[in-house]
Amino acid sequence: MKPPLLGKTLPEITEIVQTLSGRADQAIAISKWLYKKNEFNFDLIESISNTLRKSLDSSYSIGKYPPSKVTESKDKTRKYLFSNDTEQQFESVFMPSAKRNTLCISSQSGCRMGCKFCLTGKIGFKGNLSVLDIVNQFYSIPDYKDVNRLVIMGMGEPFDNFFEVKKAVEIFTSQWGLAFGASNITISTVGLLDPLKQFLENPFCNLAISLNNPISAERKELMPIENTNPISEVINLIKQSPLKKPLRLSFEYVALGGVNLYQQHAVGIIDQLKGVNCHLNIICWNSHNGSPYYTPSELELNSFISCLDKNGILASVRQSRGQDIGAACGQMAGNLLINNVCSM
């Protein structure tokens, strides 16, 4: 099987071209052809020699592969199920709207973080995705030309696969790549401290932190990662190295009825986020089988938000999309894995 070209960065493509006796400057033409034009035929690269085109064709494949299943929600959200050559399953979700057409992509098959409210966590960790697998989720869907927002918050923990995700974002944002605006890409993380430090040294997109409970003992019950990567240390790191405009920082808060919406939780958030330039995205829990949680009542939610607003915390409720097809936040598990999860 020929190695794929999709997922290679400009330095990697340059090395390939030079190995095939081409010139380094031809690598830029190949990169732009691959990522800007999304072409899959080497013969269409008019700006390089016929000899180099034939060498590429005989030595490399494009590597792009289609989703194995497409499901459309009644709200027009589309969920794409992928299976790569190692039989890892993962999903991405396209959410069209009047102004924002968002593609939510995965960084892993499954997840090892084990957050109790998330269906993805229940299937366990099936492996990291390669750069090819990550960028292919964009380039292989028919909606790719309409996408103007990218969020890496599908299946998996992006900072648990930091270097592959970083390379994928480099391809998305570089002028030789897609040339997508860094401020239009967001990575969501539970807050792994070591990769977070690396990210903050040279941030390359927006950052979203999964908070979900400001009280450490309670957060440990919801998110086992709190035992080794406490949210207090995550926030301290961010205070020491705040994101600079146009990049934005947000915190994600999954609202669980009767669990994390009491006054002490609002007060805890107010104390922790004091002085942090950020936005709090509240996500009402999306139901899935076999879970003890429930979506909060309107009264419960409004009381919580009112307390935050009165104390200067900018918060809003994010509309859930694709709930009827298992495409909403916390519902993604891969269709071929769901039966096993639901029978547990």
C-alpha positions, 0 to 999 in steps of 0.5 A, a space after each residue: 500500500 502506498 503511503 498517503 500524501 494527505 496529512 503531510 506538512 510542507 516540510 514533509 512534502 518538501 522532503 518527499 519532493 527532494 527525495 523524488 529529485 524535485 525542487 523544494 519550491 515545487 512542494 509549495 505548489 503541491 501543498 496548495 493543490 492538495 489543501 486549497 484545491 482538494 484535488 485527488 489526481 496527481 495529473 492535475 498539478 500543472 505547475 510541476 513537471 510530468 516526471 515529478 507527477 509520475 514519480 508522486 503517483 507511483 510512490 504515494 496515494 492521496 490518502 483521502 477516504 470517505 465516511 462509511 455512513 452519513 446520518 442527517 438530523 431533522 435540524 439539518 445537522 449531518 453526522 459522518 461515521 469514519 472507519 480508518 485502515 486500522 478499523 478505528 471508528 470515529 465521527 464528525 458533525 457538520 452543523 449548518 446555520 445562517 452565519 456559522 457552518 461548524 464542523 466538529 471533528 474528532 482527535 481520537 477513537 473513543 476516549 480515556 478521560 472517562 467523564 461520567 456524563 459522556 457517552 464517548 468515555 463509556 466506550 473506552 480508548 480505541 486509539 489516537 487518530 493520525 494527522 491524516 485521519 483528522 484532516 480527512 474529516 474535513 476534506 472528505 465530506 461534501 460540505 467542506 467548502 461551506 465550513 467556516 468554523 472548526 471545533 476539535 471537540 468530537 470524540 477524544 481528548 485533543 491534548 491527549 493526542 497533542 502533536 497530531 492535533 497540532 500538525 492538523 491545525 498547522 495544515 488548516 491554518 498555514 498559507 500553504 495549507 487551507 489558510 483557515 483563520 486561527 480564530 475560527 478554530 477551537 480546541 476543547 480540552 479537559 485540561 491536561 497540564 503538560 500539553 496545556 503549557 506547550 499550547 500556551 507557549 505558542 497558542 495556535 487557535 482558540 481554547 475551550 476548557 471543560 470545567 463542569 464543576 468548580 468544586 474539586 471533590 465533586 469534579 473528581 466524581 464527574 471527571 477523574 482527570 481532576 485527580 491528576 490535573 486539577 482545574 485550579 492549576 489549569 486556571 492558574 496556568 491560563 492566568 499566567 499566560 492569557 490568550 491574546 486577541 484575536 484568539 479567545 478563551 472559553 470554559 465549557 459547562 455541562 449542566 446536569 440537573 440536580 448536580 452542578 447548578 446550585 449556588 455553591 457552584 455559581 460562587 465557585 465559578 465566580 471565584 475561579 474565573 475572577 480576572 480571567 477574560 473568558 466566556 462560559 458556554 453552558 451546555 444542557 446535558 444531552 441524554 443517552 441510554 443507561 445514564 443517571 443524569 437528566 437535563 436541568 429544568 428551565 428554572 434551575 438553569 435560569 437561576 444559575 445563569 442569573 447568579 453568574 451574570 450578576 457577578 460579571 461572568 459572561 455566560 450563555 446556553 449553547 444550543 444543542 444540535 443533532 440530538 435525534 441522531 446522537 450527534 450532540 455534545 457527549 453523545 458521539 460514540 460511533 454507530 457500531 459501538 453504541 449497542 455494546 455501550 447501551 447494553 453495559 
